């Protein structure tokens, strides 16, 4: 009989086993039966081309919705549709660690200039006691510049070393949420009327974000049973970022556009909003894991036995790429950021462990959610390697007999044509990236637009070294029980 610990460890090992079995099995089969491996590669490439076309369709669909959404006057629509709009309280949580004042000021300026009245916004800053000097400096600067701008600004100091915590954003937010609960209780606010937005501190909201969020919240038949996910763009410093960082940033935005149009794939990511009631009911953002942004969705989903969803918001929020003082440091930051995101694999054992505790949750929902999470991480780690390396390996190691077959002669041409078809997705990505670019800063010449297009030739390198490898790194750490802590991404801007 397995102990609970042993069973959970098996769940943690399983995702990594599936990925390593695919990769090592592909290598072994290339030597044992290269002809069979060639067949499998062709089938896989056909499947992936269809996936690329499918992906591109939904990205374009979301893009059209995005373009329409940002042109609307959502505050006017909110006031005209819901005369009682003021009863809903918007609260912005901004956890911070060691971020520069210029980053925080830009975030607050965006809140101040929102079409939704800044005087109706509550801002919660949550700093770290282990960065006491910096935290106190930031509080002083915020008070001097914004003390009379918002409905209220609350400052909470997250103590270091609280039991059961992993230092990071999740534990910081969890502490702030329970402290804010005391504030809300003193004001006798209904949790159902409180909309909290949990943002990275570099999040710059679109002027219509809170008006749109409030409208969607008021329109929802049961808003306390839904999170609200905006489009995440990495536009704040994209012009100053190395090409690989830009490619990965745009890739994340395209993935979000795709997910927003496919609701069955949508899980909260990074900056998001939700009812404070759902937060309290589910125990708050998790304080003992790294991937708190997605885990809070699964906590709510399990707590309500699958009766919980994510509502898409086609209004964007803009954040920073992980630029540092040098290209090497920036690439290292990118690798660590991607590995941290891939650490979301920890949601798979979490789901497997909790399914048996929720018999009322329909089995088909369990299966679909588990498959979506598992297949997503498997694809993340495996696809780039299968296409770039394993797809060619059987051609390189095939024996003389296989080399005489018609399949062997025709496979390179077939793979080339499939890759040409897949280029359609790359063309869509190139066009979309240019449409999503913010205005060019004067310090950059117009010639840089050429580089913004040419950078997409680096996609294979980017996907291999800064997508597949960090994901494999993360799942392998999880396999061996070498748990990753929360690494804070360095984000710097040129002024």
Secondary structure, DSSP 8 states (H G I E B T S, - for coil): ---HHHHHHHHHHHHHHHHHHHHHHHHHHHHH-HHHHHHHHHHHHHHHHHHHHHHHHHHHHHHHHHHHHTTS-HHHHHHHH-TTGGGSEEEEEEE-SS--HHHHHHHHHHHHT-SS-GGGEEEEEEEEGGGHHHHHHHHHHHHHHHTTTSSEEEEEEE-TT-TT--TTHHHHHHHHHHHHHHHHHHTT--GGGEEEEEEETT-EE-TTHHHHHHHHHHHSTTGGGEEEEEEEE--TTGGGS-HHHHHHHHHHHHHHHHHHH-GGG----SSEEEEHHHHHHHTSS-SS-S-HHHHHHHHHHHHTTT--EEEEEEEEEE------SSHHHHHHHHHHHHHHHHGGGHHHHHHHHHHTT-TTS-HHHHHHHHHHHHHHHHHHHHHHHIIIIIHHHHHHH--HHHHTSHHHHHHHHHHHHHHHHHHHHHHHHHHHHHHH-----TTS-TTHHHHHHHGGGGHHHHHIIIIIHHHHHHHHHHHTT--------------
